[in-house]
Amino acid sequence: MANIAYADMLCTFQRILESRGFSKESAADAAAVFADNSLDGVYSHGYIRFPRMVEYLDKGVIDPKTEATCVASFGAMERWDGHRGFGPLNARQAMDRACILAHQYGIGLVALGNNNHWLRGGSYGWQAADNGCIGICWSNTMPNMPAWGGKDRRIGNNPIIFAVPQSNGEHVVVDCALSQFSYGKLEEAKLAGKTMPLPCGYNDNDELTTDPAPVMNNLRLAPMGYWKGSGISILLDLISTILTNANSVEKIGSFGEEVGLSQIMIAIDPGKFNDSGTTDGIVRALIENIRSSEPLKGGAPVRYPGERDVRVRKENMANGIPVIDEVWEKIQSL
């Protein structure tokens, strides 16, 4: 393992993306997505995912010059087409627009269809919270999980994010896929030679396993909460497909690559009801109550969602971002 300074990682990503056809400004914004995810300790959707995204660029799956456009507007609700451009930048643009609508109407919704993978969904929750908004967003995916009771892959590990702002920037954010673990986490564990703490999917004998390798090979993740996660995944896919009138999990599965996704960005402005002091007071009271929980025997103190991100961000900015040597060497070779 090596530690890479945030600024050095950012420059490396930007140089490579410019070489793949991004403008200087877009390359800087896109590089920041990967570097910021790595800074927050979400390595599976940061530097570890970077080579795969470059592979998509080299294949022509992603057009670096394409931007999302608004195709329909109904007051606080808009439909956008991502034109299969660079997913994270399109998603960032869509959440920016949802926040603008929220500040105008109290709530804003942007349904972004035909977009590519947005990387870390939590980025857009933090983005909404940085704009003083409650954020709710999700994406569908290619079919990579069996529905509960089924054997073949028919549903997606659709990520969903909830975010509540604090004026000090230490927002409360939940970012989770509807599988027990995301493929990014499985890839991270596999590279590190580790198993998962709980069953993550099925092996070739249709048995639940903690070994990420067979699950990554057969692409049969286990839904979190089993039947509960399965049901929520199906509903998120239905809602996103209806609002975008774009691609469902089933249709995305016919593309051969995980492209053309349907994503929903919702922003709510709590300032329409409360001043920031009132909202902060509500959040602090809840956090303090959670933190006062008695830990399980030998367990660590209970944390609120998003607390780890804030801590890791500070540590990695001070000490450098830890990277797996093999992956960083591959990135430099690009």
C-alpha positions in Angstrom: 0.0 0.0 0.0 1.1 3.6 -0.7 -0.4 6.9 0.3 -1.1 9.4 -2.5 -1.7 13.1 -1.8 -5.1 14.3 -2.9 -3.7 17.0 -5.2 -1.5 14.4 -6.9 -4.4 12.0 -7.4 -6.5 14.8 -8.8 -3.9 15.9 -11.3 -3.3 12.3 -12.5 -7.0 11.7 -13.1 -7.3 15.0 -14.9 -4.4 14.4 -17.2 -5.7 11.0 -18.2 -9.2 12.2 -18.8 -8.0 15.1 -21.0 -6.1 12.6 -23.1 -9.4 10.8 -23.6 -11.2 13.8 -25.1 -12.5 15.7 -22.1 -12.2 19.5 -22.1 -9.9 20.9 -19.4 -12.9 22.1 -17.4 -14.9 18.8 -17.7 -11.7 16.8 -17.0 -11.2 18.7 -13.8 -14.8 18.2 -12.6 -14.7 14.5 -13.5 -11.3 14.0 -11.9 -12.7 15.6 -8.7 -15.5 13.0 -8.6 -13.0 10.1 -8.5 -10.6 11.9 -6.2 -13.3 13.0 -3.7 -14.8 9.5 -3.5 -11.3 8.2 -2.7 -10.7 11.0 -0.2 -13.9 10.0 1.7 -12.7 6.4 1.8 -15.1 5.1 -0.8 -12.2 3.5 -2.8 -14.5 1.1 -4.7 -16.1 4.0 -6.5 -13.0 6.2 -6.5 -9.5 5.2 -7.8 -10.4 1.5 -8.0 -13.2 2.2 -10.4 -11.1 4.7 -12.5 -9.5 2.2 -14.9 -12.9 0.6 -15.7 -14.3 4.1 -16.6 -11.3 4.8 -18.9 -11.9 1.4 -20.5 -15.5 2.5 -21.3 -14.1 5.7 -22.8 -11.6 3.8 -24.9 -14.4 1.5 -26.2 -16.6 4.5 -27.1 -19.3 3.4 -24.7 -19.1 6.9 -23.1 -18.9 10.1 -25.1 -16.9 12.7 -23.0 -18.3 15.6 -25.0 -22.0 14.8 -24.4 -24.0 16.7 -21.8 -27.5 16.0 -20.4 -30.4 18.2 -21.6 -33.9 19.0 -20.2 -36.6 17.5 -22.4 -39.7 18.2 -20.4 -40.6 20.6 -17.5 -43.6 20.7 -15.2 -42.9 23.3 -12.5 -41.0 21.6 -9.7 -40.5 18.4 -11.8 -38.3 17.9 -14.9 -37.3 15.1 -17.2 -33.7 15.1 -18.5 -31.9 12.9 -21.1 -28.3 12.0 -20.3 -27.5 11.0 -23.9 -25.2 8.3 -22.5 -22.7 10.9 -21.6 -20.3 10.8 -18.6 -22.6 9.6 -15.8 -21.2 11.5 -12.8 -21.2 14.9 -14.4 -24.7 14.4 -15.8 -25.9 13.3 -12.3 -24.2 16.3 -10.7 -25.9 18.6 -13.1 -29.3 17.0 -12.5 -28.9 17.3 -8.7 -27.9 21.0 -9.1 -31.1 21.6 -11.0 -33.2 19.7 -8.4 -31.7 22.0 -5.7 -32.5 25.1 -7.7 -36.1 23.9 -8.1 -36.3 23.1 -4.4 -35.2 26.6 -3.4 -37.9 27.9 -5.8 -40.8 25.5 -5.0 -39.8 23.9 -1.8 -39.2 20.6 -3.6 -37.5 19.7 -6.9 -37.3 16.5 -8.8 -35.2 15.7 -11.9 -35.8 12.4 -13.6 -32.5 11.7 -15.6 -32.9 8.9 -18.2 -30.4 7.4 -20.6 -27.4 8.2 -18.3 -24.3 6.2 -17.6 -23.1 4.9 -14.3 -23.0 7.7 -11.7 -20.2 6.0 -9.6 -20.9 6.8 -5.9 -24.5 7.7 -5.4 -23.7 9.3 -2.0 -21.9 12.1 -3.8 -25.3 13.5 -4.9 -26.7 13.3 -1.4 -23.7 15.3 -0.1 -24.2 17.7 -2.9 -27.8 18.3 -2.0 -26.9 18.7 1.7 -24.1 21.2 0.8 -26.9 23.2 -0.9 -28.9 23.2 2.3 -31.4 20.6 1.0 -32.6 17.2 2.1 -31.6 14.9 -0.7 -33.2 11.6 -2.0 -31.8 9.9 -5.1 -31.5 6.5 -6.7 -30.5 4.8 -9.8 -31.4 1.5 -11.5 -28.7 -0.9 -12.8 -28.3 -3.9 -15.0 -29.9 -7.1 -13.7 -27.4 -8.5 -11.3 -29.5 -10.0 -8.5 -32.1 -12.7 -8.4 -35.5 -11.6 -7.1 -36.3 -13.3 -3.8 -37.1 -16.9 -4.5 -35.6 -16.8 -8.0 -32.3 -18.2 -9.3 -31.5 -16.1 -12.4 -30.8 -12.4 -12.3 -33.9 -10.3 -12.9 -33.5 -7.2 -10.6 -30.7 -4.6 -9.9 -28.8 -3.7 -6.8 -30.3 -0.3 -7.2 -28.5 2.2 -4.9 -30.6 4.7 -2.9 -29.4 7.7 -0.9 -30.9 9.9 1.8 -29.2 13.0 3.1 -30.0 15.6 5.7 -28.0 18.8 6.0 -26.2 20.3 8.9 -24.9 23.9 8.6 -21.4 22.8 9.8 -21.1 20.5 6.7 -21.2 17.3 8.8 -24.3 16.0 7.1 -26.2 12.8 7.9 -26.1 10.6 4.8 -27.1 7.0 4.0 -25.8 5.6 0.8 -26.6 1.9 0.1 -27.2 -0.5 -2.7 -30.1 -2.9 -2.3 -27.8 -5.9 -2.3 -26.2 -6.9 1.0 -23.0 -5.5 -0.5 -22.2 -3.6 -3.7 -20.0 -5.0 -6.4 -17.6 -2.2 -5.6 -17.2 -3.5 -2.1 -16.8 -7.1 -3.3 -14.1 -6.0 -5.7 -12.3 -4.1 -2.9 -12.4 -7.2 -0.7 -11.3 -9.5 -3.5 -8.3 -7.3 -4.3 -7.4 -7.3 -0.6 -7.8 -11.1 -0.3 -10.6 -10.8 2.3 -14.0 -12.4 2.7 -17.2 -10.4 3.6 -18.5 -10.3 7.2 -21.9 -11.6 6.0 -23.2 -13.6 3.1 -22.9 -11.5 0.0 -24.5 -13.7 -2.7 -24.7 -17.2 -4.1 -21.9 -19.6 -5.2 -22.2 -22.0 -8.1 -24.0 -24.5 -5.8 -26.8 -22.0 -5.1 -25.5 -21.6 -1.6 -25.1 -18.3 0.2 -21.4 -17.4 0.7 -19.1 -14.8 2.2 -16.5 -15.3 -0.6 -16.7 -12.4 -3.0 -15.0 -14.3 -5.9 -17.8 -16.7 -7.0 -20.4 -14.0 -6.6 -18.4 -11.7 -8.9 -18.1 -14.5 -11.4 -21.7 -15.5 -11.5 -23.1 -12.0 -10.7 -25.7 -13.4 -8.2 -25.8 -10.9 -5.3 -28.1 -11.5 -2.3 -30.7 -8.7 -1.7 -30.3 -7.0 1.7 -33.0 -8.1 4.0 -33.7 -10.8 1.4 -37.3 -10.4 0.4 -37.5 -6.8 1.7 -34.5 -5.7 -0.4 -35.9 -7.5 -3.4 -39.2 -5.7 -3.2 -37.7 -2.3 -2.8 -35.4 -2.9 -5.7 -38.3 -3.7 -8.0 -40.2 -0.5 -6.9 -37.3 1.8 -7.4 -36.9 0.4 -10.9 -40.6 0.9 -11.6 -40.6 4.5 -10.4 -37.4 5.6 -12.2 -38.5 4.0 -15.4 -42.0 5.6 -15.3 -40.6 9.1 -14.5 -37.9 9.0 -17.1 -39.8 6.9 -19.7 -36.3 5.5 -20.4 -34.7 2.2 -19.6 -35.7 -0.4 -17.0 -33.4 -2.9 -15.4 -34.7 -5.5 -17.9 -33.9 -3.3 -20.9 -30.5 -2.3 -19.5 -29.6 -6.0 -19.3 -29.9 -6.3 -23.1 -27.3 -3.6 -23.8 -24.2 -5.7 -22.9 -22.8 -3.0 -20.8 -24.2 -1.1 -17.7 -25.2 2.0 -19.7 -28.4 4.0 -20.3 -29.5 4.0 -16.6 -32.5 5.8 -15.2 -31.8 8.0 -12.2 -34.0 10.1 -9.9 -32.8 13.3 -8.0 -35.1 14.8 -5.4 -34.2 17.9 -3.3 -36.3 19.3 -0.5 -35.6 22.7 1.0 -36.2 22.5 4.8 -35.7 26.3 4.9 -39.2 26.7 3.7 -40.4 25.4 7.1 -37.5 26.0 9.5 -34.6 28.3 9.9 -31.2 26.6 9.8 -30.9 26.8 13.6 -34.1 24.8 14.1 -33.0 22.1 11.6 -29.6 21.9 13.2 -31.2 21.5 16.6 -33.3 18.6 15.4 -30.4 16.9 13.8 -28.1 17.4 16.8 -30.7 16.0 19.2 -31.2 12.9 17.1 -27.4 12.3 16.7 -26.7 12.8 20.4 -29.4 10.2 21.2 -27.9 7.7 18.8 -24.4 8.3 20.1 -25.6 7.7 23.7 -26.5 4.1 22.8 -24.8 1.5 24.9 -22.4 -0.3 22.5 -22.5 -4.1 22.2 -20.0 -5.9 24.4 -16.6 -5.1 23.0 -18.1 -3.0 20.2 -17.2 0.4 19.0 -19.3 3.5 19.8 -22.4 3.9 17.7 -22.0 6.3 14.8 -24.5 8.3 12.8 -24.6 7.7 9.0 -22.0 9.9 7.3 -19.8 10.3 10.4 -17.2 8.0 9.0 -17.0 10.0 5.8 -16.2 13.2 7.6 -13.5 11.5 9.7 -11.8 9.6 6.9 -11.9 12.7 4.7 -9.9 14.7 7.3 -7.4 11.8 7.8 -6.8 11.2 4.1 -6.3 14.9 3.4 -3.7 15.0 6.1 -2.0 11.7 5.5 -2.6 10.9 1.8 -5.1 8.5 0.3 -4.1 4.8 0.7 -4.0 3.0 -2.6 -3.3 -0.6 -3.6 0.0 -0.5 -5.5 -1.2 -2.7 -8.3 -4.2 -0.5 -9.1 -2.2 2.7 -8.8 0.4 1.4 -11.2 -2.2 0.5 -13.7 -3.7 4.0 -13.4 -0.3 5.6 -14.0 0.2 3.4 -17.1 -3.0 4.9 -18.7 
